[in-house]
Amino acid sequence: MVNDFLILMKQELVITLIIFVLLFVKLSNKDTKNETLINFVNILLALNLVSGFFMIREGNLFGDMFHTDELLTLEKNLLNLGTLIISLQSYNWLKDHKHMPEFYILMLSTLLGMFFMISSNNLLMFYLALELSTIPLAALANFDLEKRRSSEAAFKMIVSSAFSSGLLLFGISLVYGATGTLNFAALSTSFTSTPLNIFAFVLLIAGFGFKISAVPFHLWTADVYEGSPVPVTSYLSVISKGAILFVLVSVLYKVFTPLNESWYNMLFIISVLTMIIGNLFALRQQNMKRFLAFSSIAQVGFILIGITGQSAEGSASVIYFVLVYIFSNLAAFGVINLISATTGKENINDYKGFYKTNPRLSWVLAIALFSLGGIPPTAGFFGKFFLLLAGAGRGNYLLISIAALNMVISLYYYLRIIKAMFMDANENPIEDVKAGWSPKLAMIICVTGIIITGLASGAYQYIYSLVK
Amino acid sequence: MNYSSYIALIPLLPLAGFILLGIFGRKYFKSSSGIIGTGLLLVSTVLSLYTAYKYFFVDGKAGDTYQTITALKFTWLSFSENVSIDMGIILDPISVMMLVVVTFVSLMVHVFSLGYMKGEERFATYYAFLSLFTFSMLGLVVSSNLFQVYIFWELVGVSSYLLIGYYYDKPSAVAASKKAFVVTRFADLGFLIGILILAFYGKSLDIKTLMENLQSSELAAISAASFVGISALTWGLTLIFIGGAGKSAMFPLHIWLPDAMEGPTPVSALIHAATMVVAGVYLVARLFPLFALTHAALSIVTFVGIVSAFLAAIIACTQTDIKRVLAYSTMSQIGYMMFALGISGYGGESGLGYTASMFHLFTHAFFKSLLFLGAGVVIHFIHSNEIKDMGGLRKYLPITNLSFLIACFAIAGIPPFAGFFSKEEILLASYHSNKMVFAVALLTSGLTAFYMFRLYFSIFWNKNTVVNSHHGEGPVSMKLPLVILAFCSIFAGLIPFGEFVSSDGKALDSHFDPLFSIAPVLFGVVGILLAMWMYKKESNKPKQISNSLGGLYKVAYKKFYIDEIYVFITKKIIFNLIGRPAAWIDKNIVDGLMNGIANTTAAVSNWIKGVQSGKVQSYAIYFFGGIVALAIVFLYLWK
């Protein structure tokens, strides 16, 4: 029994361990150097990542509240990888930050929440985990304590998410009222297509939509992204979204199967709105973070297309795309993070002439944007194609056409930044930035990931074999 | 040698060149990068020629039919139970022919650039991009799988973007490269959806399997499934054709082509003769057995082809930039290839159009690259693209003069030059299947002769320009390709093409008929004489004629205002109707909030006021509105 517990929950346990160690260090008031602690956390995260590929068992714990198997372990591993990359990227920012341990405690708590959320086998468990992964995020958004925008971001986030969880909880209680159970396996048979259930389901979808910033539940996104410190923004837009998308796929495919016609149409509407609105707004943004915020809203619209495929391919292509998205978006954020931390510049116009002063960083950013824009041979090209191929399995070509059109629009604005970096002249360009080993390592991981996950078919094949 | 033992080297050597020069070129091979790129490509060219020899004369045939040989194939990824994505190299008559054309023309361009681009600061980068371009096109022509086609298709787009925008400090070049990329990418969306439709019904992405499936068991399903009365097969193929039309610069997606002249001139030669623009024709030819299943899709191909051919020829008569004239002539000739495919049937005698189209692609590659390289020499010499700055250059540039003349005869379809035979075959095929198309094509061929000789006489005869240029035609590396290509432009037409390339792989007899060719040649000669009368000596005849045509001339000169129409649609309609309101919402509602906050002072009271400006509540209202809307839709409307 104890053995089971240790093996099945090993990823959660490692994260909890890190949190406790940091807590004790903080409380003991000893003068531990920040660098040492950050390296310690990074090493443990890396170990956790590696161990996630071994000794994987399938099983349930806590009276079927908690479920894990090979696929879920992989999903957690991807999030762990993303968190590690962000941690490496924020090295320069955190090493002199007096609240460094708190940053990690909060971030890892949300990661823990996401792990539990992925493993949840019961709506109640899901809700608890969701809250664990949300509330510390609001505190993180406020991490630039001296900046007003940061406080405002946190405030907006907490208010909006309280609102959304209230409605989510309302939905869950309706589900319980209608079916008498919250267990996923039981729901998959008893949750039939009655008006009450559909209404409850709409509330649940809105809750998910809020977290992945799908339109019209996305309004908080831009303000919060812009106000938060860059590492938090990247965490919000990549890790937090990824986790919810993983859960959304498995819940829709496995639990709400009786409602599949309704949710298919709902996702269709939401996906179209999300792509179009995300893209149109991204077109005219001047602030890099805000720009990435809207472009990532559009990306989510794309991912939803893959989900509508309702097949093993759909599931696999979504997970694959999240992996690609982790690499691509974090590569972009990594550069922005570095520039913002050293020079404070965040506008697209500041990036004019960037290539002249920082050729390597501009290539990293260019590759990331190419991948986000879906241009071969980067992984983003394959990811998007797979999503569309999976979505086309339902034969809804209207959706596919709209998506393809949006790909062209998005290409336009990604090129805009590439043009600014490589082609535009600037009298006062961003100076030559020294990255330091840690962000460099993170960027190497991302760029390698962007190229390898695209060209080598292994990543998709592995995911697909697990999904089947 | 077995095909599989070396065939992969043909595309991989240019790739190696790209990686080598792209990463280390600027540091280590600053001056030798041209030699390295050219050397690698030379090996590819030799291997391609060897493959062609082996395929066409040794073992390509089984019985009387050329086989499709899968020289290399591996499953790159299995996407689902029945759709897997293979990477491979297939050899059939058209892919082998294209291997030769692409490597050969690219080699000429590489050699020419050794002189032309000498002294450029980013010499190594230039060769790296050229290698990438060649690699992408080679990968495209040998693809065995639709997805592989799509990957390389996009890579062709990326590399053209890089090359057209090569002079990246020139705003017009940057704009042109972006235009080419976005327009073709827009067309590619048709291609993408087309692939998805075919894959959905054909249950495969492998071209061979797809054709087998669609020709037999799934044909009924894909023909029956329809959307607004048009079958799924027609939709799929038409959408794929849109992708092809974008790359091939067919009307009305041709607007990027003239602007693409902003790239270095040898690049234009490559784009126009062997790589980007012929990709669309090649794509239709590659999927021709499928196109042959549906009359509707082929009719669209015919229509677009003939309209492009004719329209471009008229525009070409009025342009004054020599590269633009050549650009429109490419569009016109590609139009020829397209409609030849459109009127063709599958198999036997009815497949003449197919053979003729591929034949024209083959000969066109030689004389079009020759024309562009010749234009390169002229521009290099005179430092201008405008006809008005030129004249009487035959004294300074004898080799260019002669080779340009040969190329003009070839494109005008005068016997015995290469273009005569291929154009002849296209006209013959159209005569047998569609008289209307034939008539327009005949007229176009007369126009072609006229505008090409207008160009020729204006550059090399006409007034005498005083030239104070100190260099002549440039180094041997620039002259040699001209001579070789001129040789090909004379003799390439004598190849009995129908024996090697036909729609079903069986040899097709030559249809040369001296009586039939009287009319086209006559049209050509009239065009040439007219051009001679107007442009050989400096006179004001052209001016008088253009004045007498008045508005018509202006419309043609302005390229039928197609660019303006696009600008009107995108800027005025899309921007105003969609972009503006979206921007307004963002500016006034979203930004307004941010600005409001930024402007308030640091006082706490104001801070609270700033946050509590009602906006978070309004977010909640949108949120709630979304829920209510969804609930209403799914509870009452969309059950």
HADDOCK unambig.tbl for C-alpha pairs under 7 A between the chains (distance, minus, plus):
assign (segid A and resid 152 and name CA) (segid B and resid 611 and name CA) 6.83 0.50 0.50
assign (segid A and resid 156 and name CA) (segid B and resid 616 and name CA) 6.54 0.50 0.50
assign (segid A and resid 160 and name CA) (segid B and resid 620 and name CA) 6.87 0.50 0.50
assign (segid A and resid 195 and name CA) (segid B and resid 635 and name CA) 6.06 0.50 0.50
assign (segid A and resid 199 and name CA) (segid B and resid 631 and name CA) 5.81 0.50 0.50
assign (segid A and resid 202 and name CA) (segid B and resid 627 and name CA) 6.46 0.50 0.50
assign (segid A and resid 202 and name CA) (segid B and resid 630 and name CA) 6.76 0.50 0.50
assign (segid A and resid 202 and name CA) (segid B and resid 631 and name CA) 6.22 0.50 0.50
assign (segid A and resid 203 and name CA) (segid B and resid 627 and name CA) 6.65 0.50 0.50
assign (segid A and resid 206 and name CA) (segid B and resid 627 and name CA) 6.53 0.50 0.50
assign (segid A and resid 216 and name CA) (segid B and resid 622 and name CA) 6.64 0.50 0.50
assign (segid A and resid 216 and name CA) (segid B and resid 623 and name CA) 6.18 0.50 0.50
assign (segid A and resid 216 and name CA) (segid B and resid 626 and name CA) 5.83 0.50 0.50
assign (segid A and resid 217 and name CA) (segid B and resid 623 and name CA) 5.15 0.50 0.50
assign (segid A and resid 219 and name CA) (segid B and resid 619 and name CA) 5.96 0.50 0.50
assign (segid A and resid 262 and name CA) (segid B and resid 634 and name CA) 6.93 0.50 0.50
assign (segid A and resid 280 and name CA) (segid B and resid 579 and name CA) 6.92 0.50 0.50
assign (segid A and resid 280 and name CA) (segid B and resid 582 and name CA) 6.65 0.50 0.50
assign (segid A and resid 281 and name CA) (segid B and resid 582 and name CA) 6.75 0.50 0.50
assign (segid A and resid 313 and name CA) (segid B and resid 79 and name CA) 6.90 0.50 0.50
assign (segid A and resid 313 and name CA) (segid B and resid 80 and name CA) 6.07 0.50 0.50
assign (segid A and resid 376 and name CA) (segid B and resid 151 and name CA) 6.31 0.50 0.50
assign (segid A and resid 376 and name CA) (segid B and resid 154 and name CA) 6.62 0.50 0.50
assign (segid A and resid 376 and name CA) (segid B and resid 155 and name CA) 6.32 0.50 0.50
assign (segid A and resid 389 and name CA) (segid B and resid 196 and name CA) 6.31 0.50 0.50
assign (segid A and resid 392 and name CA) (segid B and resid 196 and name CA) 6.51 0.50 0.50
assign (segid A and resid 393 and name CA) (segid B and resid 200 and name CA) 6.62 0.50 0.50
assign (segid A and resid 401 and name CA) (segid B and resid 193 and name CA) 6.73 0.50 0.50
assign (segid A and resid 404 and name CA) (segid B and resid 189 and name CA) 5.51 0.50 0.50
assign (segid A and resid 405 and name CA) (segid B and resid 189 and name CA) 6.68 0.50 0.50
assign (segid A and resid 408 and name CA) (segid B and resid 185 and name CA) 6.49 0.50 0.50
assign (segid A and resid 408 and name CA) (segid B and resid 186 and name CA) 5.96 0.50 0.50
assign (segid A and resid 423 and name CA) (segid B and resid 168 and name CA) 5.81 0.50 0.50
assign (segid A and resid 423 and name CA) (segid B and resid 169 and name CA) 6.30 0.50 0.50
assign (segid A and resid 457 and name CA) (segid B and resid 76 and name CA) 6.13 0.50 0.50
assign (segid A and resid 457 and name CA) (segid B and resid 77 and name CA) 5.39 0.50 0.50
assign (segid A and resid 461 and name CA) (segid B and resid 77 and name CA) 6.74 0.50 0.50
assign (segid A and resid 461 and name CA) (segid B and resid 78 and name CA) 7.00 0.50 0.50
